[in-house]
């Protein structure tokens, strides 16, 4: 199997930075084209939540204020640009910033990008934490039609160190 396209899922976490470092390391080794994906999940609000920008209450339901959505999109673009700056070097990078379910968005982007491999980060969660938080990586592994590399975070290493 030749790895020509690697999709790397990123967010604003140390787990994602660790996975990005690993995924870009593979991409450099294989001279692969990288797809970076950051999914912005819709935020569900209650009537007691306040808009942090204006202090006014949100309506219950999905946070759909265009200004709020623009802030989320800008944050997503910043995550992608920071990841490119930190890891890409001379590699070709295509980026995706989607709005919706994280796991499904990763799978959809992998199909659109025609990825040979998906790289995602994960924490070492078990028991109640895993049930409460869910697992994007687990969903991607179960639903993906291409191989998925799940990169655990070793708390004793920083995301930029290699073993």
N, C-alpha and C positions, 0 to 999 in steps of 0.2 A: 504494500500500500504506500502510495506516495502522498505526502501531506503537502498540498499546495495552498490551501486556504484554512486559516485558523480563526475561528470566532471567539473573542474573549469578552466575557461579561464583566462590566465594571460598575461600581457605585462609589460612594464616598466612604469606604471602609478600609481598614488595614487588611482584611481578608481579600478584598478585591485587588488591592495594590499587590499583595503577595501573588495572587493568581495571575495578574497582568505581568509581573516580572517573570514568572515561570513560563507563561504563554509566549511572551515576546522572546524569551530565551530559546524556546523551541522554534519559533518562527525564524530567528536569526540562523539557527543551525540548519534548517531546511530551506532557507531563503523563500519562505512562504509569505503570501499576501495575508495581511491581518485585517479582520473585521472587528471593530470595537462596538459594543452595544451597551447603552445605558437606558434602562427602562424607568420612566417616571410613572409611578403608580398613582391613580386618582386617590385623593384624600377624602375620606368621608367625615363630615363634621356633624356635630350635634348643635342644637340651638344655643347651648351655653358657651360654645367656642367663640372666641373673639378674633377678629381680623387683626393681626399684629401690626399691620401697616396703618390702619385707620382707627382701630379701637372699636369699630362697630361690629355687632354680632353677625356671624355667617348665618345664612339660612340652612336649615337641616338638609342633609343629602350630600351630593358630591360637590366639592369645592370647584366651581366652574367659572369663577371670576377671571376674565381675560388677563387682568394684571397679575393675578396669582399664578395662572398657567404660564405666562411669560417669564415670571421669576423662576418657576420650576424648569422651564426649557433652558434658560440661561445657565442655571446651576448644572444641568445635564451637559451642556456644551462645555462648561468649564472643567468638569470631571474628565470628559473625553480629551480635551486639549491638554490638560495636565498629564494625562496618561501617555499621550503621544509624545509630549516633550520629554517625559521621564524615561521612556522605554523604546520608542520606535527607531531611532537612529535613521538609517537609510532605507528602512522597509516601506513598502507600499501599504497604506492604511486607508480603509474605507470605514466610515463611522455611521452608526445608526443611533438615533435618539428617538425612542418610541414612547407612547403614552398608553398604559394599560397594565395588564397582569405581567409581572416580571418573568415568570417561568415560560408562559405562553409566548411572550414577546421575544425571548431568547430563541425559542424553538422556531418561531416565524422568521426571525432574522437569519438564523442558520440556513433555512431553506432558501430564502431570498439571496443570500450571499453564496449559496452552494458550498457551504463549509465542509471540509473533510474531518474537522475536529472542533469540538466546543470545549473551552476552558472556563471553568467557574471556580470560585473560591468557596470555602465553607469553614464554619467553626466546628469545634468538637462539642456538639450538643448531644445530650441524651435525656431520656426521661421527660419530665414535665416541660423543661425548656424547649425541647424539640416539638412536643405537642402544641405548646402555646405559640411558638414562633413559626411553625411550619418549616418546610425546607425547600427553598427554590432549587437548590442543587439536586435534591432527591427527585423532584418533579421533572426536572430537565433530563436526568438520567433515565427515568421511566418512560418518558414520552419521545425522546429524541430518536431520529432515524439514523444519526451518525454517532460515532464514538464521542464520549464525554470524559474529559479529564477533570476530576474534582481535586483541587489543590487545598489541602488543609493548612491552616496557619499554625506554625510552630511558635508558640509564645516566646521561646528563648531566642528566636532570631528576629531581626527586623525584616520588613518586606524586601529590602534591597540587598540582603546578604544571600549568598549562594552556599549550598552545602558542599 
